[in-house]
């Protein structure tokens, strides 16, 4: 499961959280699959989800999904970095073929 149950949810609330994070993971992966070879920062994924899918996910959720997909070896973290919206550099990820 990709939901990190730090708030100790139980029963229906926990099942809902699992379902929600699984859908987020699927959407994030779909963006990488549709753009094979492209490099994205978490902020770029957040913008694509907002602009193209009308989904407003917090950056922490995007980072969680990217981390989960990287652990599952669906995505690959690169050494390339891009400047983010607050001036700090962010690593880029790509679809792992």
C-alpha positions in Angstrom: 0.0 0.0 0.0 1.2 3.5 -0.8 -0.7 5.2 2.0 1.5 5.8 5.0 -1.0 5.5 7.9 0.7 8.0 10.3 -2.6 9.1 11.7 -3.7 5.6 12.6 -6.8 5.5 10.5 -9.0 2.4 10.8 -11.7 0.5 8.9 -13.6 2.5 6.2 -11.4 5.6 6.6 -8.3 3.6 6.0 -9.8 1.8 3.0 -10.8 5.2 1.6 -7.2 6.5 2.0 -5.8 3.4 0.3 -8.1 3.9 -2.6 -7.4 7.6 -2.9 -3.6 7.2 -2.9 -3.8 4.3 -5.4 -5.7 6.6 -7.8 -3.1 9.3 -7.3 -0.3 6.8 -8.0 -2.1 5.7 -11.2 -2.5 9.3 -12.5 1.1 10.2 -11.8 2.4 7.1 -13.5 0.1 7.7 -16.5 1.7 11.1 -17.0 5.2 9.5 -17.1 4.0 6.7 -19.4 2.4 9.1 -21.8 5.6 11.2 -21.9 8.2 8.5 -22.0 11.7 9.9 -22.0 10.5 13.2 -20.5 11.9 14.5 -17.2 9.6 15.9 -14.6 9.9 17.4 -11.1 7.2 16.9 -8.6 6.0 20.5 -9.1 5.7 19.9 -12.9 3.6 16.8 -12.2 1.5 18.8 -9.8 0.9 21.4 -12.5 0.0 18.8 -15.1 -2.5 17.2 -12.8 -4.0 20.6 -12.0 -4.1 21.9 -15.6 -4.9 18.8 -17.6 -6.8 16.6 -15.1 -8.4 19.2 -12.8 -6.8 17.5 -9.8 -5.6 19.6 -6.9 -3.2 17.4 -5.0 -0.8 18.8 -2.4 2.9 18.6 -3.3 3.4 16.2 -0.5 1.0 13.8 -2.1 2.8 14.1 -5.4 6.1 13.5 -3.8 4.7 10.4 -2.0 3.4 9.0 -5.2 6.7 9.6 -7.0 8.6 8.0 -4.1 6.2 5.0 -4.1 6.5 4.5 -7.9 10.3 4.8 -7.6 10.4 2.1 -5.0 8.3 -0.1 -7.2 10.8 0.6 -10.0 8.3 2.2 -12.3 10.1 5.5 -12.2 13.7 6.4 -12.0 15.2 9.4 -10.2 17.8 11.2 -12.3 20.7 13.4 -11.4 19.2 16.3 -13.4 17.6 19.1 -11.4 15.4 22.0 -12.4 14.5 25.2 -10.5 11.2 25.0 -8.7 8.6 27.6 -8.0 10.3 28.8 -4.9 13.8 29.1 -6.4 15.2 25.8 -5.0 16.3 23.1 -7.4 14.3 19.9 -7.6 15.4 16.5 -8.9 13.7 15.1 -12.0 12.2 11.7 -12.5 11.5 9.7 -15.7 9.6 6.6 -16.6 11.8 3.5 -16.2 11.6 1.5 -19.3 
